[in-house]
Amino acid sequence: MKAVADYAAFDLRRAAEREDGTLDPKKYQKWMADHQEVMTAFPELSRRFETAAKARQALDQAAASHAQARALYEKSAAGRFLGAGHPVSIMGSILSKPATALSTMQQLVRQTAGDKFARAGLQRSIVEYILRDLRGETSSPGTEEREINATQFQKFIRQAGPAMQEVFSPAQMRAIEDVAKDIQRTQEYLKNSKLPHGSNTAQYVASMQTHGGHAPSGVSQIIAMELLEKSMGHIEHAAHGTHGAAGRLAGLKIAALFAVPITAARRAVGLKKVDDLLTLAMLHPPLAEALMRRVPNEGTARMQGSGAARLIMRTAAAQVFNPAPAQVQPGQQPPSIFPGWDALPVAMQ
């Protein structure tokens, strides 16, 4: 049943999903009507897709499963060259030893030449190490999650940079460095502001709009809205301007207008957390560039948010819908998880 449900999710996505990751209601209804016979034959499938909300949830769950499978495969492919242990921890250990990091990375690059999944696994493991281990003791407002330690992040890049350059492209290195700098700017502003970390989260988020006198970047807005979502519920509520105290804050509304379509797209392609989006951005520089742009006003926020959402969908599509099964040998192209996927036009994949 899982395979049938996964294929149904893929087919519905292809038939009714908009560029920004939302479902077109009319196309969803048509898809349900076209597949009524199948739904009747599989009551469990019918229950899973019987409303647009449930269908959206089914799509997100399938996408998350496939995104996780792809990430696990890439790290597993890298693990063949790293030996026993978790690839993320091993890469962190390698890069934390300045005396040997460069030579070890050069050796890994030679060993993984021609194996794009192993090479992608090395890159992913490094980025996940940064986002997993380089955190401080301070928790984000309204949550128990520890913030990324911007100082440690910058220090790590300075020390491990030469070794990282062996496996990352110059554009990827710039993307990683830009994300690190933006996180540091945001944290420095909040540290120097009048708001203590125990402040009301909505006030904390809205204050980021000033960002030291400059419009904050998209990354800052996404992180801010994620904090609000964790502490207050669905971020869509913050987008409705005049409803509620939080909605009346201009800075909060700008953040919401930018982050809502991006959050929808992120979930649509299986990226459960902001860290997953940051990982994708650091590995794909055009996406990082789109997310790093300043968001000065409501009109710009809406336009940039929708554009970034479409880019997320395009960037992540192949990784979500064509994960590699573990039995594929190094250097081989993995078969598709969905029947008929290879027959689709390239533009649709």
Secondary structure as GFF3:
##gff-version 3
##sequence-region A 1 349
A	DSSP	alpha_helix	2	16	.	.	.	ID=ss1
A	DSSP	alpha_helix	25	34	.	.	.	ID=ss2
A	DSSP	alpha_helix	36	41	.	.	.	ID=ss3
A	DSSP	alpha_helix	43	49	.	.	.	ID=ss4
A	DSSP	alpha_helix	52	82	.	.	.	ID=ss5
A	DSSP	alpha_helix	87	95	.	.	.	ID=ss6
A	DSSP	alpha_helix	98	111	.	.	.	ID=ss7
A	DSSP	alpha_helix	116	133	.	.	.	ID=ss8
A	DSSP	beta_strand	135	139	.	.	.	ID=ss9
A	DSSP	beta_strand	146	148	.	.	.	ID=ss10
A	DSSP	alpha_helix	150	164	.	.	.	ID=ss11
A	DSSP	alpha_helix	170	192	.	.	.	ID=ss12
A	DSSP	alpha_helix	201	207	.	.	.	ID=ss13
A	DSSP	three_ten_helix	211	213	.	.	.	ID=ss14
A	DSSP	alpha_helix	218	232	.	.	.	ID=ss15
A	DSSP	three_ten_helix	235	239	.	.	.	ID=ss16
A	DSSP	alpha_helix	244	247	.	.	.	ID=ss17
A	DSSP	alpha_helix	250	268	.	.	.	ID=ss18
A	DSSP	alpha_helix	274	283	.	.	.	ID=ss19
A	DSSP	alpha_helix	285	292	.	.	.	ID=ss20
A	DSSP	alpha_helix	298	321	.	.	.	ID=ss21
A	DSSP	three_ten_helix	341	343	.	.	.	ID=ss22
A	DSSP	three_ten_helix	346	348	.	.	.	ID=ss23
###
